[in-house]
Amino acid sequence: MTIDPGCCSQLEMTVYNADPQPQSIMLEVVLAAGDEGRARRLRLGKQRVTGMGSLTLRYPIPASAEPLSANLIIVNYHLYMPRMNRSADLAIERFVLVPKKW
């Protein structure tokens, strides 16, 4: 399946956080076209995890984004003090692409 970022205003990522230090976790979302020799990427930014339980993080897709038929959603976990050497107790539940309003 490929994703055309031009059709959408944002990507919503729902996560379940059971980590006792949520403020030390940021999640970055990148859309990528991995079928080429060197993957083209569109970075949607970072969001800080701010609570426990099920949370929805929203990543705006820039209107000026270069056309890209993405077939990968990459999520980078950025861990900050005091937990830099311990993994996050956080699971990705789902992604939703929100269509643009015409």
VMD Tcl script that builds the backbone (N, CA, C; Angstrom):
set m [mol new atoms 306]
animate dup $m
set s [atomselect $m all]
$s set {name element resname resid chain x y z} {
  {N N MET 1 A 0.836 -1.173 0.000}
  {CA C MET 1 A 0.000 0.000 0.000}
  {C C MET 1 A 0.885 1.241 0.000}
  {N N THR 2 A 0.533 2.220 -0.785}
  {CA C THR 2 A 1.272 3.481 -0.769}
  {C C THR 2 A 0.380 4.587 -0.218}
  {N N ILE 3 A 1.020 5.587 0.323}
  {CA C ILE 3 A 0.340 6.733 0.923}
  {C C ILE 3 A 0.725 7.969 0.136}
  {N N ASP 4 A -0.264 8.741 -0.285}
  {CA C ASP 4 A -0.011 10.020 -0.936}
  {C C ASP 4 A -0.232 11.115 0.103}
  {N N PRO 5 A 0.838 11.705 0.644}
  {CA C PRO 5 A 0.668 12.725 1.684}
  {C C PRO 5 A -0.132 13.938 1.217}
  {N N GLY 6 A -0.203 14.152 -0.100}
  {CA C GLY 6 A -0.953 15.289 -0.616}
  {C C GLY 6 A -2.448 15.192 -0.379}
  {N N CYS 7 A -2.947 14.013 -0.063}
  {CA C CYS 7 A -4.385 13.826 0.144}
  {C C CYS 7 A -4.810 14.114 1.578}
  {N N CYS 8 A -3.846 14.290 2.470}
  {CA C CYS 8 A -4.169 14.313 3.893}
  {C C CYS 8 A -3.639 15.561 4.591}
  {N N SER 9 A -4.355 15.963 5.639}
  {CA C SER 9 A -3.927 17.132 6.411}
  {C C SER 9 A -3.053 16.734 7.596}
  {N N GLN 10 A -3.245 15.508 8.094}
  {CA C GLN 10 A -2.435 15.059 9.225}
  {C C GLN 10 A -2.469 13.544 9.341}
  {N N LEU 11 A -1.490 13.051 10.092}
  {CA C LEU 11 A -1.444 11.638 10.447}
  {C C LEU 11 A -1.662 11.565 11.946}
  {N N GLU 12 A -2.614 10.742 12.378}
  {CA C GLU 12 A -2.851 10.531 13.797}
  {C C GLU 12 A -2.278 9.164 14.172}
  {N N MET 13 A -1.514 9.137 15.241}
  {CA C MET 13 A -0.944 7.892 15.731}
  {C C MET 13 A -1.451 7.679 17.155}
  {N N THR 14 A -2.150 6.570 17.367}
  {CA C THR 14 A -2.641 6.238 18.698}
  {C C THR 14 A -1.664 5.266 19.332}
  {N N VAL 15 A -1.257 5.588 20.552}
  {CA C VAL 15 A -0.309 4.761 21.287}
  {C C VAL 15 A -0.915 4.401 22.642}
  {N N TYR 16 A -0.405 3.332 23.226}
  {CA C TYR 16 A -0.762 2.987 24.601}
  {C C TYR 16 A 0.504 3.111 25.428}
  {N N ASN 17 A 0.459 4.017 26.417}
  {CA C ASN 17 A 1.639 4.273 27.235}
  {C C ASN 17 A 1.440 3.723 28.645}
  {N N ALA 18 A 2.336 2.817 29.046}
  {CA C ALA 18 A 2.333 2.286 30.412}
  {C C ALA 18 A 3.644 2.648 31.106}
  {N N ASP 19 A 4.357 3.617 30.556}
  {CA C ASP 19 A 5.656 3.990 31.088}
  {C C ASP 19 A 5.500 4.963 32.255}
  {N N PRO 20 A 6.212 4.754 33.365}
  {CA C PRO 20 A 6.090 5.650 34.518}
  {C C PRO 20 A 6.748 7.018 34.318}
  {N N GLN 21 A 7.514 7.190 33.224}
  {CA C GLN 21 A 8.164 8.474 32.942}
  {C C GLN 21 A 7.811 8.944 31.527}
  {N N PRO 22 A 6.527 9.220 31.250}
  {CA C PRO 22 A 6.134 9.550 29.882}
  {C C PRO 22 A 6.766 10.839 29.357}
  {N N GLN 23 A 7.050 11.791 30.232}
  {CA C GLN 23 A 7.599 13.067 29.800}
  {C C GLN 23 A 8.990 12.935 29.183}
  {N N SER 24 A 9.620 11.786 29.348}
  {CA C SER 24 A 10.969 11.599 28.810}
  {C C SER 24 A 10.976 10.893 27.455}
  {N N ILE 25 A 9.796 10.771 26.829}
  {CA C ILE 25 A 9.668 10.086 25.534}
  {C C ILE 25 A 9.122 11.052 24.495}
  {N N MET 26 A 9.799 11.126 23.350}
  {CA C MET 26 A 9.262 11.844 22.184}
  {C C MET 26 A 9.235 10.856 21.028}
  {N N LEU 27 A 8.163 10.936 20.223}
  {CA C LEU 27 A 8.026 10.060 19.070}
  {C C LEU 27 A 8.044 10.903 17.801}
  {N N GLU 28 A 8.895 10.522 16.879}
  {CA C GLU 28 A 9.037 11.212 15.594}
  {C C GLU 28 A 8.458 10.308 14.507}
  {N N VAL 29 A 7.684 10.907 13.586}
  {CA C VAL 29 A 7.103 10.148 12.475}
  {C C VAL 29 A 7.712 10.627 11.167}
  {N N VAL 30 A 8.098 9.656 10.337}
  {CA C VAL 30 A 8.684 9.932 9.027}
  {C C VAL 30 A 7.960 9.061 8.007}
  {N N LEU 31 A 7.495 9.667 6.915}
  {CA C LEU 31 A 6.954 8.905 5.789}
  {C C LEU 31 A 8.093 8.694 4.808}
  {N N ALA 32 A 8.186 7.480 4.244}
  {CA C ALA 32 A 9.299 7.187 3.342}
  {C C ALA 32 A 8.832 6.354 2.163}
  {N N ALA 33 A 9.482 6.594 1.026}
  {CA C ALA 33 A 9.287 5.782 -0.175}
  {C C ALA 33 A 10.482 4.850 -0.242}
  {N N GLY 34 A 10.308 3.623 0.196}
  {CA C GLY 34 A 11.421 2.693 0.328}
  {C C GLY 34 A 11.688 1.840 -0.884}
  {N N ASP 35 A 10.955 2.059 -1.986}
  {CA C ASP 35 A 11.143 1.209 -3.154}
  {C C ASP 35 A 12.272 1.690 -4.059}
  {N N GLU 36 A 12.800 2.844 -3.784}
  {CA C GLU 36 A 13.898 3.381 -4.582}
  {C C GLU 36 A 15.222 2.987 -3.930}
  {N N GLY 37 A 16.322 3.143 -4.658}
  {CA C GLY 37 A 17.622 2.811 -4.101}
  {C C GLY 37 A 17.899 3.551 -2.811}
  {N N ARG 38 A 17.610 4.818 -2.797}
  {CA C ARG 38 A 17.765 5.613 -1.576}
  {C C ARG 38 A 16.389 6.155 -1.217}
  {N N ALA 39 A 15.888 5.807 -0.064}
  {CA C ALA 39 A 14.531 6.168 0.332}
  {C C ALA 39 A 14.366 7.685 0.422}
  {N N ARG 40 A 13.285 8.169 -0.190}
  {CA C ARG 40 A 12.899 9.572 -0.019}
  {C C ARG 40 A 12.064 9.659 1.241}
  {N N ARG 41 A 12.223 10.751 1.978}
  {CA C ARG 41 A 11.559 10.860 3.277}
  {C C ARG 41 A 10.868 12.206 3.459}
  {N N LEU 42 A 9.790 12.153 4.228}
  {CA C LEU 42 A 9.083 13.359 4.640}
  {C C LEU 42 A 8.925 13.282 6.154}
  {N N ARG 43 A 9.655 14.143 6.870}
  {CA C ARG 43 A 9.597 14.159 8.331}
  {C C ARG 43 A 8.379 14.971 8.772}
  {N N LEU 44 A 7.569 14.364 9.628}
  {CA C LEU 44 A 6.361 15.031 10.115}
  {C C LEU 44 A 6.555 15.648 11.493}
  {N N GLY 45 A 7.710 15.451 12.085}
  {CA C GLY 45 A 8.017 16.092 13.362}
  {C C GLY 45 A 7.977 15.145 14.542}
  {N N LYS 46 A 8.209 15.736 15.728}
  {CA C LYS 46 A 8.249 14.990 16.991}
  {C C LYS 46 A 7.107 15.457 17.884}
  {N N GLN 47 A 6.594 14.528 18.671}
  {CA C GLN 47 A 5.569 14.838 19.673}
  {C C GLN 47 A 5.997 14.221 20.993}
  {N N ARG 48 A 5.842 14.968 22.060}
  {CA C ARG 48 A 6.161 14.448 23.393}
  {C C ARG 48 A 4.966 13.640 23.905}
  {N N VAL 49 A 5.256 12.513 24.533}
  {CA C VAL 49 A 4.225 11.706 25.182}
  {C C VAL 49 A 3.942 12.361 26.529}
  {N N THR 50 A 2.674 12.716 26.772}
  {CA C THR 50 A 2.369 13.538 27.948}
  {C C THR 50 A 1.498 12.862 28.996}
  {N N GLY 51 A 1.110 11.629 28.787}
  {CA C GLY 51 A 0.241 10.988 29.768}
  {C C GLY 51 A 0.333 9.479 29.711}
  {N N MET 52 A -0.570 8.853 30.437}
  {CA C MET 52 A -0.612 7.396 30.530}
  {C C MET 52 A -1.853 6.884 29.802}
  {N N GLY 53 A -1.861 5.581 29.494}
  {CA C GLY 53 A -3.006 4.973 28.829}
  {C C GLY 53 A -2.988 5.227 27.338}
  {N N SER 54 A -4.177 5.215 26.734}
  {CA C SER 54 A -4.298 5.410 25.291}
  {C C SER 54 A -4.256 6.907 24.952}
  {N N LEU 55 A -3.364 7.288 24.048}
  {CA C LEU 55 A -3.170 8.692 23.659}
  {C C LEU 55 A -3.131 8.786 22.142}
  {N N THR 56 A -3.636 9.886 21.589}
  {CA C THR 56 A -3.541 10.128 20.150}
  {C C THR 56 A -2.625 11.325 19.926}
  {N N LEU 57 A -1.566 11.090 19.152}
  {CA C LEU 57 A -0.622 12.146 18.783}
  {C C LEU 57 A -0.919 12.545 17.345}
  {N N ARG 58 A -0.927 13.854 17.066}
  {CA C ARG 58 A -1.272 14.360 15.738}
  {C C ARG 58 A -0.060 15.011 15.091}
  {N N TYR 59 A 0.214 14.593 13.862}
  {CA C TYR 59 A 1.360 15.085 13.103}
  {C C TYR 59 A 0.852 15.751 11.834}
  {N N PRO 60 A 0.898 17.088 11.742}
  {CA C PRO 60 A 0.439 17.773 10.536}
  {C C PRO 60 A 1.304 17.407 9.326}
  {N N ILE 61 A 0.656 17.273 8.178}
  {CA C ILE 61 A 1.373 17.053 6.926}
  {C C ILE 61 A 1.422 18.396 6.212}
  {N N PRO 62 A 2.612 18.933 5.960}
  {CA C PRO 62 A 2.718 20.260 5.354}
  {C C PRO 62 A 2.060 20.304 3.971}
  {N N ALA 63 A 1.296 21.373 3.738}
  {CA C ALA 63 A 0.637 21.543 2.443}
  {C C ALA 63 A 1.658 21.673 1.324}
  {N N SER 64 A 2.836 22.164 1.657}
  {CA C SER 64 A 3.883 22.381 0.655}
  {C C SER 64 A 4.767 21.158 0.459}
  {N N ALA 65 A 4.361 20.016 1.012}
  {CA C ALA 65 A 5.190 18.811 0.919}
  {C C ALA 65 A 5.367 18.378 -0.532}
  {N N GLU 66 A 6.578 17.989 -0.861}
  {CA C GLU 66 A 6.887 17.478 -2.193}
  {C C GLU 66 A 6.134 16.161 -2.396}
  {N N PRO 67 A 5.578 15.930 -3.591}
  {CA C PRO 67 A 4.858 14.674 -3.824}
  {C C PRO 67 A 5.733 13.461 -3.491}
  {N N LEU 68 A 5.121 12.500 -2.818}
  {CA C LEU 68 A 5.850 11.319 -2.365}
  {C C LEU 68 A 4.847 10.177 -2.228}
  {N N SER 69 A 5.095 9.081 -2.901}
  {CA C SER 69 A 4.265 7.884 -2.712}
  {C C SER 69 A 4.944 7.039 -1.643}
  {N N ALA 70 A 4.559 7.288 -0.405}
  {CA C ALA 70 A 5.208 6.624 0.722}
  {C C ALA 70 A 4.636 5.227 0.915}
  {N N ASN 71 A 5.510 4.283 1.199}
  {CA C ASN 71 A 5.052 2.936 1.536}
  {C C ASN 71 A 5.593 2.486 2.902}
  {N N LEU 72 A 6.203 3.418 3.622}
  {CA C LEU 72 A 6.717 3.124 4.963}
  {C C LEU 72 A 6.334 4.253 5.914}
  {N N ILE 73 A 5.934 3.873 7.110}
  {CA C ILE 73 A 5.788 4.840 8.203}
  {C C ILE 73 A 6.839 4.457 9.232}
  {N N ILE 74 A 7.788 5.349 9.445}
  {CA C ILE 74 A 8.885 5.098 10.378}
  {C C ILE 74 A 8.609 5.889 11.652}
  {N N VAL 75 A 8.705 5.216 12.794}
  {CA C VAL 75 A 8.546 5.891 14.082}
  {C C VAL 75 A 9.861 5.773 14.836}
  {N N ASN 76 A 10.460 6.921 15.114}
  {CA C ASN 76 A 11.703 6.978 15.880}
  {C C ASN 76 A 11.372 7.353 17.315}
  {N N TYR 77 A 11.863 6.553 18.245}
  {CA C TYR 77 A 11.697 6.833 19.667}
  {C C TYR 77 A 12.897 7.657 20.116}
  {N N HIS 78 A 12.640 8.829 20.700}
  {CA C HIS 78 A 13.696 9.673 21.267}
  {C C HIS 78 A 13.515 9.648 22.780}
  {N N LEU 79 A 14.503 9.119 23.486}
  {CA C LEU 79 A 14.424 8.974 24.935}
  {C C LEU 79 A 15.368 9.965 25.617}
  {N N TYR 80 A 14.862 10.650 26.622}
  {CA C TYR 80 A 15.616 11.701 27.299}
  {C C TYR 80 A 15.765 11.376 28.788}
  {N N MET 81 A 16.634 12.135 29.450}
  {CA C MET 81 A 16.885 11.953 30.885}
  {C C MET 81 A 15.557 12.004 31.625}
  {N N PRO 82 A 15.382 11.214 32.629}
  {CA C PRO 82 A 16.373 10.411 33.331}
  {C C PRO 82 A 16.475 8.974 32.820}
  {N N ARG 83 A 15.946 8.634 31.705}
  {CA C ARG 83 A 15.790 7.254 31.276}
  {C C ARG 83 A 16.589 6.867 30.043}
  {N N MET 84 A 17.580 7.544 29.661}
  {CA C MET 84 A 18.242 7.327 28.375}
  {C C MET 84 A 18.699 5.884 28.146}
  {N N ASN 85 A 18.943 5.108 29.190}
  {CA C ASN 85 A 19.433 3.741 29.016}
  {C C ASN 85 A 18.368 2.683 29.300}
  {N N ARG 86 A 17.097 3.071 29.281}
  {CA C ARG 86 A 16.003 2.130 29.529}
  {C C ARG 86 A 14.958 2.311 28.438}
  {N N SER 87 A 14.460 1.220 27.894}
  {CA C SER 87 A 13.483 1.309 26.811}
  {C C SER 87 A 12.139 1.834 27.322}
  {N N ALA 88 A 11.335 2.340 26.399}
  {CA C ALA 88 A 10.019 2.880 26.728}
  {C C ALA 88 A 8.989 1.754 26.775}
  {N N ASP 89 A 8.075 1.831 27.722}
  {CA C ASP 89 A 6.971 0.875 27.836}
  {C C ASP 89 A 5.770 1.493 27.123}
  {N N LEU 90 A 5.837 1.482 25.797}
  {CA C LEU 90 A 4.861 2.178 24.971}
  {C C LEU 90 A 4.633 1.365 23.700}
  {N N ALA 91 A 3.369 1.210 23.294}
  {CA C ALA 91 A 3.028 0.436 22.097}
  {C C ALA 91 A 2.233 1.289 21.124}
  {N N ILE 92 A 2.508 1.139 19.843}
  {CA C ILE 92 A 1.729 1.819 18.805}
  {C C ILE 92 A 0.497 0.968 18.534}
  {N N GLU 93 A -0.686 1.598 18.620}
  {CA C GLU 93 A -1.934 0.877 18.388}
  {C C GLU 93 A -2.418 1.011 16.954}
  {N N ARG 94 A -2.384 2.233 16.403}
  {CA C ARG 94 A -2.872 2.413 15.026}
  {C C ARG 94 A -2.458 3.769 14.462}
  {N N PHE 95 A -2.545 3.847 13.130}
  {CA C PHE 95 A -2.327 5.086 12.386}
  {C C PHE 95 A -3.623 5.431 11.666}
  {N N VAL 96 A -3.938 6.728 11.588}
  {CA C VAL 96 A -5.095 7.201 10.824}
  {C C VAL 96 A -4.628 8.389 9.988}
  {N N LEU 97 A -4.879 8.340 8.680}
  {CA C LEU 97 A -4.612 9.483 7.815}
  {C C LEU 97 A -5.891 10.308 7.712}
  {N N VAL 98 A -5.821 11.575 8.097}
  {CA C VAL 98 A -6.999 12.451 8.112}
  {C C VAL 98 A -7.048 13.197 6.782}
  {N N PRO 99 A -8.133 13.002 5.992}
  {CA C PRO 99 A -8.235 13.673 4.684}
  {C C PRO 99 A -8.306 15.196 4.835}
  {N N LYS 100 A -7.854 15.871 3.777}
  {CA C LYS 100 A -7.963 17.332 3.740}
  {C C LYS 100 A -9.421 17.704 3.579}
  {N N LYS 101 A -9.786 18.839 4.149}
  {CA C LYS 101 A -11.162 19.364 3.972}
  {C C LYS 101 A -11.144 20.247 2.739}
  {N N TRP 102 A -12.013 19.934 1.824}
  {CA C TRP 102 A -12.046 20.700 0.552}
  {C C TRP 102 A -13.031 21.818 0.631}
}
mol reanalyze $m
mol bondsrecalc $m
mol representation Tube
mol addrep $m
